[in-house]
Amino acid sequence: MPIYDHPYHIKIEDNAILWRYMSFEKYKSLLADKALFFCRADKFADPYECSIPQKEFDYRISEAKFAKEEAGFGRFDSKFDVGLAKKKAEGVAFTHKKVRTATTVNCWHINNNESDAMWQLYLKDNEGVAVKTSKEKLFVAIQGAKEDISVSKVRYINYESDIWYNPQDFPIDGYNFLTPLIHKRVEFAHEKELRLYHHDSNREKEGYWESQSNQIGELINIDINTLIDSVVFHPTSDKTTKDKIIALTRAYAYDFKFELSRLSTEPLY
């Protein structure tokens, strides 16, 4: 299906280079399944995933109060019911959590260069790889998926002091339930994330995930040959490990280009 676009999505630059750092086992799964794994948004380690900033939370009550005052202007029965406003706010929060449960996500790192931080964050040994691609290749590769896939850069803000709206970075004065999905705390800015996500409202139903064979996410089939521009070895991979990765790739009939990590080069003095 075509990529599902939305005016709230944050566009990625046409010349962007994308990376996905993965263990040997995850690389093997990518080749064997011919699919990207999309993890449930509510299963990420960050508990703030799909949550809202403090000021946006506080605004819910003040917005309800303003609406009440406007509706009851000039009337004696226009007393604001803070309890009712809080109950409505809780209803919005409940919906946010359902959206979170019903959405699966696949993440890419945007960077013109390799990242030592990403190697250390996503791999525990030297057997992993970094799959390297471009915006164009990624977008073409996911066109064949049967699911509606949405794509947006993630915006990083201070959840204690910022709001969604920003005249340069996010000039959107409306609100949509996907807004929290494409924002994260500024403490995660090093991720430089491009987010692919798939939302299915059927998954909001109680017990949905418990009935699935994979309860933490889903595999979405894409064109792997089109996706991968090159495969970069871990900076400390030895010859045996590199040969193992190459042999695995050939066993699945792929002919990708392999690259040494730039972090593995010898320094000059």
N, C-alpha and C positions, 0 to 999 in steps of 0.2 A: 504493500500500500504506500501511497505518497506520505511523506513526513507530515504529521499534523502540526500546523503552525498556529500560533496564537499571538495577538498583539502585545501580550505581556511578556513573551519570551525575550530574552536578552541575546541578541545576535552574536555569532562568533565571526571573527575576521576570516575573509576568504582564503588568506594565505596561512592560516593557523596550522601548526604541527601538533599532533596529538599522540599521547603515549598512554599505554596501559601496562602497568607493572604486575607481573604475575608469577606464581610459583610454577615449578615444572608440572605438577599435577593439574593446575588450572590451564596451563598451556596445552597439555594433552587433551583435556576436556574440550577446549576450544576447537581443536582439530578434529577430534572424534565426533563431537556433536554437531559441528558446523553451525554453532550458535553462540550467542553472547548470553551470559547469565545476568538476569535482572533480579536484584535482591529486593525483598520487601522493604519499604522505607521505614517501617517500624522495627526492623531488625538490625539497623545500623547501630554502631557503638555510641554515636552521639545522641544523647537523650533529647536534645533540642531539635532534632530532625522534624521538620514540618511545623515547628512551633512559631510563636509570634513574639516580637520585641515588647518590652515592658510598656512603652508609650502607646503602642497599638492596643495592647490589652486594656490599659487605663481609658483609652478613648472610647471603648465600647459603652461604658457607663455614661460618660459625658455626652456621647452622641445620642443615646436614648433619652437623656434628660433634655437636650436641646429639642429633639423631635417632639417630646411631650409639651414643652413650653410653646412651641410653634403651633401645635395642633390646638392647644387650649388657650391661646392668646385672648385676653379680655374676659375669660370665664373664671368663676370662683371654684370650679371643680377640677382645676388643672394641676392639683398637687402631684408632684413626682413620686412615683413608687419605686424606691431604690431596690427593694426586694425583687420586684417583677423584672426590673432591668438586669439584675444579676442573674436571674433565672434564664432570661433570653440570651445573655452572654454565655452562660453555661451550655446552652443549646448550640451556639456557634462553635464552642470548643469541642463539643461532642462530634459535630460534623467534621471538624478538622481532623480529629483522630480517626474517623471512618475513612476519610480521604487518604490519610497516611497508611492505613492498613490495606487499602485497595490499590495502592500504587507501587509498582516495582521500578527499580532504578539501576542503570548501568553507568559507571563513571569513567571519564577520561581526563588526563592531565594535559593542560594546554601549556606548551613550552617550546620555544625554538631550540632549546638545548636539553640534554639529559639532566636528570636531577638526582644528586646523591641522596637528598632527603627522601625522595620517593623510593629509591632502592631500599633504604633502611626501614622505611615505614611499612612496605608491603612484602618484603622478603626476609625470611629467617635464615636462609643459607644461600649458597652461590649457584644453585641449580636453576634458578628462575631466569626469566627473560623479560625484556620490555618490547611489546609490540608497538611499532611505530607506524603512523598513518597520517593522512591529511584530512582536512574538512571535506574536500571533494570526494575522496575515496570512501570515507565513512558514510557520507550521505548517499552515495550511489549504492554502497553495500547493503544498507538497510531498506532500500526502496522495495526489495523483494519480500520483506517480512509481511506476513498476513495480518499482523496486529498494527494498530495505529501507534506510531512511535513519535513522541514529542522530543524536541531538542532545545536546550537553552543553556547558556552560560550561567554559572552560579554567581550571585552577588554577595559580597561579604560586608556585614555591617555590625555595629556595636549594639547588641541586644538590650543594653541598659539605657542607652541614650539616643539611638537613632530611630527613625521611622522608615516606612517603605519608600515614601516619595523622596525623590531628589531630582532637581531640574536637569542635571546632566546624566546621572547614572541610571535613574529610573523615573522618567517623567510621566508616571502613571498616577492620576489622582483618583482612579476608581479602585475597586477591590475585587479579587477573584480568589477562589479557594486554592488555586495553584500557586498564588504568590508566595506562601511560606515554603513551598516545595523548591523554589529556585533561589532561596536566600539561606545563608548560614552565618554563624557567628564569625566575627573578624579573626578570631583565634585560629580559624581553619583556612585562612587566606593562602597559606602555602600550597594548598591543594590545587589552586587554579583550575577548578573543575568545570568540565563540560558535562552536562547531565542529560542522558537519554532516559526517558521514562515512559511507562505504559500504565494508564489508569483504566480500570474496569470496575464499574459501579456494582457489578454482580458480586465482587469480592468484599463489599461492605456488609453483606449478609452474615449473620452470626453462624459460625461453624463452617464457613466456606473453606478456609485454609486447612482445617482439620480433615477435610474430605479429599485433599489433594495428595498425590504421591510425593511431591516436593512441597514442603510446608514453609520454606523460607524464601521462595522466589520462583522464577520460571526461566526456561531456556527459550530464546527467541532466535529462530533460524535466520541467518543472513548469508551473503556471499563472502566467504572467507578469503577466496583468491583476490577478490576486488578490494577487500578491507585492508589487508596487510601489505604495507609498502616494504618494510624490512623487519627483521627480528634482531634485537640487540642482546648480546650475551651479558651476563652479570659481570661487573668489573673484576671480580676475583675468580671467575670460572677458569678451571684448568682444561687441558686438552681433552681429557676423558669426558668431562661434563659437556664440553662443546660438541664432541663427536656424538654423544648420547642424544643431544637435542637435535642435531642434524639428522641422525638416523631415524628418530621418531618422526620428524617432519616428512622425510622421504617415504616412510612406511605408510603415511596417509596420503601419499601421492601429491604433496605440495612441493613447490620449487621456489620458496621464498629466498630473498637475498638476506644474508647474515652479515651482521656488523659487530666489530669489536667495540666495547664501551670506550668512550673517550677518557673515562676515568681510569682505564687500565694502562694508559701510556706511561712511559718512563719520564721522569722530570729531567731537565737539563740544569746544570750548575756552572 
